[in-house]
């Protein structure tokens, strides 16, 4: 291999075989290729793109740059990946619900990225929980409990880890080809039988337009299938937070309310639970545990309503070092912030738009996310009772509650929250939560 020739061919839009791309990725993984060549390679792909076959080759080579787990379990190995949004605690309900339906879920998750919260940070809001576990412990928990939500070890897709760090510094993150290979390499290294993707679109998502989200969803589904993993994607709405709470412990509290409530409040389906059921039903159907996505969704709802998902969640929390009585005592166990301040509407009308990215930044500014690598996170801070899109408000009605460590920070956050809502005179049309299914 001569990496300079591969880069030149990508630069000049000449043919580069999938094998040649795979060889380049191997070079990134084993350190023969340095940051300069990796950056030039990434920029050539950002500018010129690659074909479907090349995307599959990139995905497989990045997956195979480290450990690829394989399992011998009595049920299908399933997982979900979300492209990230605000108030998105789907994974915390979905993983135990799938496990309660007979699937095994080795969910390698991330920490907060940009304005979005991270599943690992949320889970670690539970005192004692540690999500950095050894591979043998990961395998044991998945086998015993049925699900484990953990962080990636250094041996999962190391070529992606290096290339991602280079992309982050060289304005080469924004490429559907590179994003696809990056996301899938890590997911497929977990040895999945099927995968469901939640591609988010709207003010609180990375993709703001449906067209962008659809392009990414199609690329992800076709590359995952090309790599041998049955996959479907849902394009879902992120023009408002998925749940009325944002922040680590606050989102876990919302999850526990759903897991322990049993039945929908007043028969009104919870939007977060509805999305969990749609994604979970799709995964169960892909994994052969349901006839179709609709019957799979019913199985997921039953698992939640009968408390079986809560039992799995509790067993996972205990296995990760958390309290053995978390499911029954979660209200006492979760930490809470000392200062609560109501954010009030300054005019009457309807909630017309919500700047989800703005709300995500409010939570980070309160200390609920990282601004610098290695920053400590305060699990207690965030927002609760966030008003829904389209809801009617009068002057002085509550738009949200800020949870903060000090009065000053709470008041600053409250001002930013008011700015994130637009109040309009006429009832706006509110987009549905699920926009489109890709790959059905
Ligand atoms: N998330 C990833 O894992 N990789 C990307 O390239 C972008 C988002």
Boltz pocket constraint, residues with backbone or C-beta under 6 A from the ligand:
constraints:
  - pocket:
      binder: B
      contacts: [[A, 164], [A, 173], [A, 178], [A, 179], [A, 180], [A, 182], [A, 183]]
      max_distance: 6.0
